[in-house]
Amino acid sequence: MDIIMGYIIKRKGKQIRPLFVYLCAGSFGEMTCTTSRGAVLIELLHTATLVHDDVVDDSNYRRGFLSINSIWKNKVAVLAGDYLLSRGLLLAVNNGDFELLRIVADAIREMSEGELLQLEKAKKMNINESTYFDIIRQKTAVLLSSCCAVGAKSVGATDEQVLLAKTFGEKIGIAFQLRDDLLDYELSHSGKPASLDIQNRKLSLPLIYGLQRANTITRFTMWQKIRRKKKSPLDLSQLTNFAYDGGGIAYTHEKINQLLEEAKLLLSSFPPSIYRDYLEKLTDYVIEREH
């Protein structure tokens, strides 16, 4: 297990989620060891879900590195994810951080429900806009909202403040996923290989929006291309152009800007501090990132 954990540590990402924990904590009080344990708990949970997601998606790469399942196979990857999750839960239990544990346990439940909903809809490929937002709220946004709630709770914030932080995090989390949607198309539109979402028949907002508004012939043609397991470069190019020409890209940008405005309005209710200022900068970075 030490070898696997060492490999995971070497390929760590940007660790944005712990930053939200610390900055939300600093916004509502003085950070303590409880705050640090909350940040570790969140990062362990996040890493565990990534390991499990690679198994579910049969993905061979993560952050430019070979995935755990591609090296040690699925059984080991599932157990490694379980191990990371158990270490996080034990950290909270052994230190009596039961309120933080409750927030994280709720997040795990919702993330599991979101994954199951996505799998159910993916089989029939009948995801509409409303269902898509339900999925990304549970799969992605709930973890960022938990980061903010854990940070606020770790410093003794009131229930109203914890809810404020949680709602702020949810807005950012949804916008974060929508930005991922756009990156999928921006990469392919710039002449680089399309990301896996299009190739793996995963419907995201740019395509969903276009399909809902296309005429019958165009919708039928695009559905045929989406359903193909092996897509030609021409298929990928046409689907990408459809996302642009059908208004899906522009609509996704509008949604991101709307969520960003709503998040910053919530952020203005945080007590003025350097932590709030950095939260605003981190929010802009999350939305404007190029990878």
SULFENRA-V436807 format. One record per pair of residues at least 24 apart in sequence whose ideal C-beta (glycine too) atoms are under 6 Angstrom apart, sorted by sequence separation. I is the first residue (numbers start at 1). J is the second residue. If there is no record, write none. Layout:
I,J + I,J
This chain:
114,138 + 145,169 + 181,205 + 17,42 + 18,43 + 113,138 + 114,139 + 144,169 + 145,170 + 181,206 + 201,226 + 51,77 + 260,287 + 110,138 + 144,172 + 145,173 + 17,46 + 51,80 + 52,81 + 141,170 + 144,173 + 51,81 + 111,142 + 110,142 + 141,173 + 199,231 + 210,242 + 48,81 + 140,173 + 141,174 + 210,243 + 107,142 + 48,84 + 107,143 + 207,243 + 210,246 + 47,84 + 48,85 + 140,177 + 206,243 + 136,174 + 198,236 + 210,248 + 107,146 + 209,248 + 44,84 + 136,177 + 198,239 + 194,236 + 206,248 + 209,251 + 44,87 + 45,88 + 103,146 + 206,249 + 44,88 + 103,149 + 206,252 + 41,88 + 103,150 + 205,252 + 13,63 + 41,91 + 100,150 + 41,92 + 189,240 + 11,63 + 188,240 + 11,65 + 37,91 + 99,153 + 185,240 + 37,95 + 185,243 + 45,104 + 37,97 + 38,100 + 41,104 + 182,252 + 181,252 + 178,252 + 4,80 + 127,203 + 132,208 + 178,255 + 178,256 + 129,208 + 175,256 + 175,259 + 174,259 + 175,260 + 171,259 + 171,262 + 172,263 + 171,263 + 168,263 + 168,266 + 167,266 + 168,267 + 42,147 + 164,269 + 179,287 + 176,286 + 172,283 + 38,150 + 175,287 + 38,154 + 35,154 + 34,154 + 24,148 + 28,152 + 21,147 + 25,151 + 29,155 + 20,147 + 24,151 + 28,155 + 29,156 + 20,148 + 24,152 + 21,150 + 25,154 + 28,157 + 17,147 + 21,151 + 25,155 + 28,161 + 24,165 + 27,270 + 27,273 + 27,275 + 26,275 + 27,276 + 23,275 + 23,278 + 23,279
